[in-house]
Amino acid sequence: MPYRPGIALRGKRRRRAKRMYKDLDDYIDQTFTPEQQEGMREAIAYLQKRQLFIGGQRSRVSIRNALNNNKTREFIKQHLAFSGWELVFEMGEGWFGVLPKDDAVAAKSMTALDTFIILVLANTYEQRFASADVDGQANAITSFNAFHDDLTFQSAQCGMADIKTSSLLATLEKLRQSNVIDLKAMDEQAQDRAMTIHPFIRRLAGIDAMKKLSEYVARVQNPDKVTVPLAIQDEEEIILDEVENGSEDVVNPSLNFDGESEVEDPEAALPDLEAADPAPTPAVIEKPRTTPFGRPSFLTRNNS
């Protein structure tokens, strides 16, 4: 049989790969105990699926131990980095999350309405944090009705149409599944639902995202006084009607918005907020040509 360099090269690569895998297995077995290995596997799988782990979860002791230990956390960090994720955490606040690294993870689709709700959530978190309405792990304490009021105010400031309760609940349910917020069951006496916003929202939205929200409101209120660089207008153009209808898909690699919401009838779980006294109709303001949401990236990191 004639000599074929290609076949010989492939054979060498296979042998090298087998040796590398064997060396990695030996390294793991020699460095970590079986309990640590199990915790690392669970932590990697959990973070890749949920993207956020809250340290206070009593049923996830092995994951918490793996993330709190410097040696096992470093291995988890390197594994996630190879898969395209960056591990971010705050030990004092007790949370660990992952964000896409250099857009290496396949992007998820997210509507502009979802974008707006997340920006208002981040703004609400900062307000609650400033007023000390937080618990020992820096989670902002609020309620669905209070957040609904914040959202109604911000949408009125922007000249947007009222956001349907069902659409709001669908987005909040997706965020709850990703552990970004915690939304409790209905309190029949208070006719409200307790709501907790986790500090991870700051990494998710970032400082620039909240600036975009405030700058957009200022632009609507004072269109003659606020200028937008042409580069931003060209790059981040979205028609306001698309934001109102939630029809414009924008790229958000940070959140997992796959699958249907677990809420079968979201409106049945809440009082009929739309039947209550309506919010004052905002003054008719000429809609601007652009919004700040264009193609928002929630990968902006809070480096302050």
Kinemage of the C-alpha trace (Angstrom):
@kinemage 1
@onewidth
@group {chain A} dominant
@subgroup {mainchain}
@vectorlist {calphas} color= white
{ca met a 1} P 0.000 0.000 0.000
{ca pro a 2} L 1.482 3.387 -0.993
{ca tyr a 3} L 2.401 5.845 1.752
{ca arg a 4} L -0.240 8.503 2.384
{ca pro a 5} L 0.934 11.501 4.465
{ca gly a 6} L -2.647 12.553 5.176
{ca ile a 7} L -3.578 9.273 6.828
{ca ala a 8} L -0.421 9.290 8.962
{ca leu a 9} L -1.127 12.862 10.071
{ca arg a 10} L -4.692 12.033 11.073
{ca gly a 11} L -3.421 9.073 13.067
{ca lys a 12} L -0.975 11.282 14.976
{ca arg a 13} L -3.740 13.764 15.756
{ca arg a 14} L -5.961 11.008 17.134
{ca arg a 15} L -3.186 9.688 19.368
{ca arg a 16} L -2.369 13.223 20.565
{ca ala a 17} L -6.046 13.886 21.324
{ca lys a 18} L -6.380 10.641 23.280
{ca arg a 19} L -3.260 11.483 25.289
{ca met a 20} L -4.600 15.001 25.993
{ca tyr a 21} L -7.965 13.656 27.179
{ca lys a 22} L -6.223 11.092 29.372
{ca asp a 23} L -3.980 13.793 30.863
{ca leu a 24} L -7.012 15.985 31.611
{ca asp a 25} L -8.850 13.118 33.289
{ca asp a 26} L -5.756 12.336 35.356
{ca tyr a 27} L -5.402 16.001 36.334
{ca ile a 28} L -9.035 16.212 37.458
{ca asp a 29} L -8.826 12.957 39.427
{ca gln a 30} L -5.578 13.995 41.127
{ca thr a 31} L -6.690 17.564 41.896
{ca phe a 32} L -10.344 17.296 42.925
{ca thr a 33} L -12.279 14.938 45.161
{ca pro a 34} L -15.289 13.061 43.728
{ca glu a 35} L -17.601 15.441 45.619
{ca gln a 36} L -15.842 18.468 44.137
{ca gln a 37} L -16.030 16.986 40.646
{ca glu a 38} L -19.762 16.421 41.022
{ca gly a 39} L -20.247 19.982 42.266
{ca met a 40} L -18.263 21.402 39.336
{ca arg a 41} L -20.320 19.432 36.816
{ca glu a 42} L -23.562 20.594 38.404
{ca ala a 43} L -22.391 24.221 38.563
{ca ile a 44} L -21.332 24.284 34.900
{ca ala a 45} L -24.604 22.722 33.744
{ca tyr a 46} L -26.688 25.033 35.950
{ca leu a 47} L -24.955 28.248 34.827
{ca gln a 48} L -25.099 27.344 31.149
{ca lys a 49} L -28.835 26.697 31.470
{ca arg a 50} L -29.969 29.392 33.935
{ca gln a 51} L -27.094 31.907 33.626
{ca leu a 52} L -27.474 33.032 37.260
{ca phe a 53} L -27.014 31.226 40.581
{ca ile a 54} L -28.178 32.752 43.865
{ca gly a 55} L -26.035 31.503 46.742
{ca gly a 56} L -28.900 31.312 49.212
{ca gln a 57} L -30.538 28.313 47.522
{ca arg a 58} L -30.428 25.610 50.198
{ca ser a 59} L -31.149 22.769 47.774
{ca arg a 60} L -28.013 23.513 45.726
{ca val a 61} L -25.314 22.957 48.342
{ca ser a 62} L -22.892 21.198 45.970
{ca ile a 63} L -23.108 24.043 43.440
{ca arg a 64} L -22.639 26.681 46.136
{ca asn a 65} L -19.601 24.869 47.542
{ca ala a 66} L -18.042 24.533 44.080
{ca leu a 67} L -18.490 28.237 43.327
{ca asn a 68} L -17.295 29.423 46.739
{ca asn a 69} L -14.085 27.356 46.610
{ca asn a 70} L -11.281 29.215 44.816
{ca lys a 71} L -9.769 26.119 43.207
{ca thr a 72} L -12.991 24.613 41.866
{ca arg a 73} L -14.334 28.028 40.836
{ca glu a 74} L -11.186 28.655 38.759
{ca phe a 75} L -11.692 25.359 36.915
{ca ile a 76} L -15.353 26.233 36.301
{ca lys a 77} L -14.323 29.675 35.065
{ca gln a 78} L -11.823 28.223 32.573
{ca his a 79} L -14.314 25.647 31.317
{ca leu a 80} L -16.978 28.313 30.773
{ca ala a 81} L -14.455 30.614 29.074
{ca phe a 82} L -13.602 27.843 26.603
{ca ser a 83} L -17.348 27.508 25.892
{ca gly a 84} L -17.680 31.250 25.247
{ca trp a 85} L -18.976 32.412 28.642
{ca glu a 86} L -17.450 34.783 31.172
{ca leu a 87} L -18.061 34.063 34.852
{ca val a 88} L -18.964 37.163 36.886
{ca phe a 89} L -19.783 37.150 40.590
{ca glu a 90} L -20.077 39.182 43.773
{ca met a 91} L -19.132 37.154 46.833
{ca gly a 92} L -20.578 39.727 49.232
{ca glu a 93} L -23.954 39.638 47.496
{ca gly a 94} L -23.847 35.873 47.043
{ca trp a 95} L -24.539 35.556 43.318
{ca phe a 96} L -22.712 34.045 40.348
{ca gly a 97} L -23.635 34.633 36.720
{ca val a 98} L -22.350 34.138 33.195
{ca leu a 99} L -22.337 36.562 30.274
{ca pro a 100} L -21.441 35.822 26.655
{ca lys a 101} L -17.777 36.470 25.955
{ca asp a 102} L -16.965 38.312 22.716
{ca asp a 103} L -20.339 37.270 21.284
{ca ala a 104} L -19.041 33.712 20.973
{ca val a 105} L -22.320 32.264 22.216
{ca ala a 106} L -25.144 32.061 19.708
{ca ala a 107} L -27.324 35.152 20.088
{ca lys a 108} L -30.853 34.894 21.369
{ca ser a 109} L -33.757 36.829 19.920
{ca met a 110} L -35.445 39.428 22.083
{ca thr a 111} L -38.092 42.032 21.283
{ca ala a 112} L -37.662 45.752 21.822
{ca leu a 113} L -40.519 45.619 24.340
{ca asp a 114} L -38.503 43.138 26.419
{ca thr a 115} L -35.571 45.524 26.105
{ca phe a 116} L -37.584 48.452 27.438
{ca ile a 117} L -38.895 46.434 30.400
{ca ile a 118} L -35.358 45.342 31.359
{ca leu a 119} L -34.086 48.914 31.198
{ca val a 120} L -36.893 50.083 33.489
{ca leu a 121} L -36.171 47.146 35.818
{ca ala a 122} L -32.549 48.275 36.082
{ca asn a 123} L -33.655 51.844 36.748
{ca thr a 124} L -36.104 50.652 39.419
{ca tyr a 125} L -33.338 48.610 41.051
{ca glu a 126} L -31.080 51.662 41.316
{ca gln a 127} L -33.896 53.718 42.847
{ca arg a 128} L -34.633 51.032 45.453
{ca phe a 129} L -30.925 50.624 46.165
{ca ala a 130} L -30.506 54.374 46.693
{ca ser a 131} L -33.438 54.426 49.126
{ca ala a 132} L -32.062 51.366 51.016
{ca asp a 133} L -35.020 49.168 50.020
{ca val a 134} L -32.711 46.156 49.768
{ca asp a 135} L -32.081 43.038 51.810
{ca gly a 136} L -28.778 41.708 53.159
{ca gln a 137} L -27.747 40.411 49.721
{ca ala a 138} L -28.494 43.699 47.909
{ca asn a 139} L -31.730 42.417 46.374
{ca ala a 140} L -34.145 45.268 45.676
{ca ile a 141} L -37.518 44.820 47.378
{ca thr a 142} L -40.576 46.011 45.465
{ca ser a 143} L -43.907 44.694 44.187
{ca phe a 144} L -45.587 44.073 40.870
{ca asn a 145} L -47.963 47.006 41.280
{ca ala a 146} L -45.106 49.375 42.176
{ca phe a 147} L -43.071 48.257 39.178
{ca his a 148} L -46.149 48.509 36.961
{ca asp a 149} L -46.484 52.140 38.071
{ca asp a 150} L -42.798 52.791 37.261
{ca leu a 151} L -43.203 51.195 33.847
{ca thr a 152} L -46.383 53.161 33.109
{ca phe a 153} L -44.649 56.410 34.048
{ca gln a 154} L -41.603 55.691 31.878
{ca ser a 155} L -43.684 54.605 28.883
{ca ala a 156} L -45.820 57.753 29.223
{ca gln a 157} L -42.662 59.856 29.333
{ca cys a 158} L -41.569 58.220 26.099
{ca gly a 159} L -44.948 58.691 24.437
{ca met a 160} L -45.426 54.933 24.100
{ca ala a 161} L -48.758 53.153 24.084
{ca asp a 162} L -49.833 51.378 27.277
{ca ile a 163} L -48.071 48.051 27.764
{ca lys a 164} L -50.509 45.174 28.167
{ca thr a 165} L -50.417 43.366 31.499
{ca ser a 166} L -50.183 40.005 29.712
{ca ser a 167} L -47.102 41.148 27.760
{ca leu a 168} L -45.466 42.475 30.924
{ca leu a 169} L -46.129 39.248 32.809
{ca ala a 170} L -44.753 37.145 29.961
{ca thr a 171} L -41.458 39.065 30.028
{ca leu a 172} L -41.247 38.980 33.833
{ca glu a 173} L -41.832 35.228 33.772
{ca lys a 174} L -38.882 34.760 31.405
{ca leu a 175} L -36.723 36.860 33.717
{ca arg a 176} L -37.929 34.861 36.717
{ca gln a 177} L -36.923 31.614 35.006
{ca ser a 178} L -33.446 33.102 34.470
{ca asn a 179} L -33.259 34.082 38.182
{ca val a 180} L -32.978 37.786 37.355
{ca ile a 181} L -36.071 38.541 39.443
{ca asp a 182} L -38.265 36.721 41.930
{ca leu a 183} L -42.036 37.136 41.595
{ca lys a 184} L -44.153 35.714 44.405
{ca ala a 185} L -47.738 34.458 44.273
{ca met a 186} L -50.693 36.796 44.561
{ca asp a 187} L -51.447 38.219 48.010
{ca glu a 188} L -55.245 38.225 47.983
{ca gln a 189} L -55.477 40.722 50.833
{ca ala a 190} L -53.061 43.232 49.310
{ca gln a 191} L -54.066 42.405 45.728
{ca asp a 192} L -50.394 42.530 44.789
{ca arg a 193} L -47.375 40.270 44.269
{ca ala a 194} L -44.079 40.700 46.114
{ca met a 195} L -41.199 41.178 43.712
{ca thr a 196} L -37.424 41.012 44.204
{ca ile a 197} L -34.906 42.319 41.674
{ca his a 198} L -31.502 40.657 41.985
{ca pro a 199} L -28.340 42.820 41.662
{ca phe a 200} L -27.332 40.852 38.558
{ca ile a 201} L -29.644 43.242 36.672
{ca arg a 202} L -26.854 45.840 36.915
{ca arg a 203} L -24.500 43.614 34.936
{ca leu a 204} L -27.290 42.697 32.552
{ca ala a 205} L -28.312 46.254 31.669
{ca gly a 206} L -25.144 48.166 32.541
{ca ile a 207} L -24.624 51.875 33.077
{ca asp a 208} L -24.865 52.713 29.387
{ca ala a 209} L -28.276 51.064 29.110
{ca met a 210} L -29.730 53.265 31.850
{ca lys a 211} L -28.160 56.309 30.234
{ca lys a 212} L -29.950 55.385 27.036
{ca leu a 213} L -33.256 55.272 28.897
{ca ser a 214} L -32.807 58.687 30.527
{ca glu a 215} L -31.436 60.231 27.329
{ca tyr a 216} L -34.397 58.909 25.367
{ca val a 217} L -36.874 60.422 27.824
{ca ala a 218} L -34.988 63.739 27.696
{ca arg a 219} L -34.992 63.676 23.914
{ca val a 220} L -38.766 63.201 23.813
{ca gln a 221} L -39.412 65.942 26.364
{ca asn a 222} L -36.953 68.446 24.830
{ca pro a 223} L -36.405 67.444 21.210
{ca asp a 224} L -34.755 70.795 20.392
{ca lys a 225} L -32.200 70.600 23.215
{ca val a 226} L -30.966 67.037 22.906
{ca thr a 227} L -28.677 66.066 20.074
{ca val a 228} L -27.692 62.602 18.997
{ca pro a 229} L -24.454 61.898 17.110
{ca leu a 230} L -25.068 60.878 13.509
{ca ala a 231} L -23.126 57.667 14.050
{ca ile a 232} L -25.592 56.628 16.745
{ca gln a 233} L -28.576 57.619 14.604
{ca asp a 234} L -27.303 55.554 11.692
{ca glu a 235} L -26.350 52.555 13.812
{ca glu a 236} L -29.192 52.402 16.326
{ca glu a 237} L -32.242 53.399 14.288
{ca ile a 238} L -35.583 51.844 15.226
{ca ile a 239} L -39.028 53.230 14.468
{ca leu a 240} L -41.000 54.001 17.650
{ca asp a 241} L -44.050 52.101 16.408
{ca glu a 242} L -41.946 48.937 16.356
{ca val a 243} L -41.053 49.481 20.005
{ca glu a 244} L -44.713 49.998 20.898
{ca asn a 245} L -45.827 46.849 19.090
{ca gly a 246} L -42.886 44.791 20.332
{ca ser a 247} L -42.377 43.514 16.800
{ca glu a 248} L -38.775 44.487 16.247
{ca asp a 249} L -36.388 41.648 17.050
{ca val a 250} L -33.037 42.723 18.413
{ca val a 251} L -30.036 40.658 19.314
{ca asn a 252} L -29.443 39.936 22.963
{ca pro a 253} L -26.848 37.277 23.644
{ca ser a 254} L -27.187 37.624 27.405
{ca leu a 255} L -30.581 36.153 28.185
{ca asn a 256} L -32.056 32.772 27.401
{ca phe a 257} L -35.506 33.557 26.020
{ca asp a 258} L -36.103 30.157 24.431
{ca gly a 259} L -39.308 28.235 24.952
{ca glu a 260} L -42.802 29.179 25.970
{ca ser a 261} L -43.649 30.845 29.244
{ca glu a 262} L -44.862 28.562 32.014
{ca val a 263} L -47.716 30.937 32.791
{ca glu a 264} L -50.833 29.508 31.133
{ca asp a 265} L -53.022 32.528 31.827
{ca pro a 266} L -50.832 35.376 33.144
{ca glu a 267} L -53.700 37.859 33.523
{ca ala a 268} L -55.638 35.483 35.782
{ca ala a 269} L -52.955 35.808 38.473
{ca leu a 270} L -53.270 39.562 38.830
{ca pro a 271} L -55.958 42.150 39.472
{ca asp a 272} L -57.324 43.865 36.401
{ca leu a 273} L -54.957 46.826 36.437
{ca glu a 274} L -56.312 48.106 33.143
{ca ala a 275} L -59.791 48.421 34.657
{ca ala a 276} L -58.497 50.665 37.439
{ca asp a 277} L -58.308 54.425 37.171
{ca pro a 278} L -56.249 55.005 34.047
{ca ala a 279} L -53.031 56.970 34.217
{ca pro a 280} L -53.264 60.546 32.954
{ca thr a 281} L -52.962 60.715 29.204
{ca pro a 282} L -49.557 62.183 28.347
{ca ala a 283} L -49.356 65.254 26.213
{ca val a 284} L -49.074 64.541 22.519
{ca ile a 285} L -45.399 64.730 21.665
{ca glu a 286} L -43.979 64.421 18.222
{ca lys a 287} L -42.356 61.009 17.967
{ca pro a 288} L -38.620 61.164 17.414
{ca arg a 289} L -37.068 59.488 14.433
{ca thr a 290} L -34.890 57.250 16.545
{ca thr a 291} L -34.821 55.610 19.949
{ca pro a 292} L -31.791 54.708 22.035
{ca phe a 293} L -32.628 51.028 21.929
{ca gly a 294} L -31.546 50.359 18.329
{ca arg a 295} L -29.660 47.148 18.845
{ca pro a 296} L -29.066 47.176 22.592
{ca ser a 297} L -26.287 45.040 23.967
{ca phe a 298} L -26.646 43.960 27.588
{ca leu a 299} L -23.005 42.947 27.617
{ca thr a 300} L -21.914 46.412 28.764
{ca arg a 301} L -20.148 45.841 32.004
{ca asn a 302} L -20.406 48.016 35.056
{ca asn a 303} L -16.781 48.864 35.663
{ca ser a 304} L -17.462 51.460 38.322
